Amino acid sequence: MAAFLDCDLDRRRAARALGVHPNTVDNRLARTTELTGLDPRTTRGVQLFGAAFAIRRQPQPRLETPRHAHVR
């Protein structure tokens, strides 16, 4: 899915980037639709998946243990 978005929705370019046949990209996109109920080939799907990937790519905050916490 990320490769499809990164390749500007060009399934052939995405296939080359992934080293697979373009039909494999189609099958994976169809499976994504089955699993999520969102079609990544639609405007709505592109927007929602793009937003999800943008959020996921943000650096995750580090959880630090307070200095006074005692670990046993």
N, C-alpha and C positions, 0 to 999 in steps of 0.2 A: 504494500500500500504506500509506504513512504517513497519507494522508488518511482511509483506511478506519479505521485505528486511532484517529486523532485524533477521528473522528466516532463513536466508541464502537460500531464495527462496523455502523453504519447506512448501508447502501449508497445510499439516497436522499440523505441529508445529505452523504455523501462526493461523490456526483455533483454536487450543488449547489455544493459547495466547489471542485470541479475544473472546473465549467462544462461537464459532459458528461452524457449520458443515463445513467440507472441501469444499462442493459444494458452500457454501456461499462465501468462499474465491474466488473460480473460477468465480462466478458471479460478484463479485466486481472487480476482475481483468479484466474481459471482459468489464465491464462498464467503467473502467478507460481507456481502449483502445478506446472505443467509444468516450469518452469525449475529449481525448487528441490526438488521432491518433498515440499514442506510445504504443506498447505492452510491459508491464513490465516483460514478460516472455522471452524476447529476450535479447541478449547481449547489443544491442544499448539501449533498453528500460531501462535495469538495470543501465547502465552507466548514462543515462540522469536523471532518477529519483533519483538515488543515489546522483548525483551532486546537484540536486535541493534540496533534503532533507538536504544535508550537508550545503548548503548555508542558508537554512531556519533555521537550528539549531544554527547558529552563533548568539551571543548576538547582539541585536539591539542597536545602539548608542542612547543615551538619547539626546533629543533635549532640550536645555536649553534656557530660555529666557534671553537675555542680561540684566545685572543689571540695566542699564540705561533706559531700555524700560519702558514706563509708560502704565500700564494696567488700563483701565477704566471699 
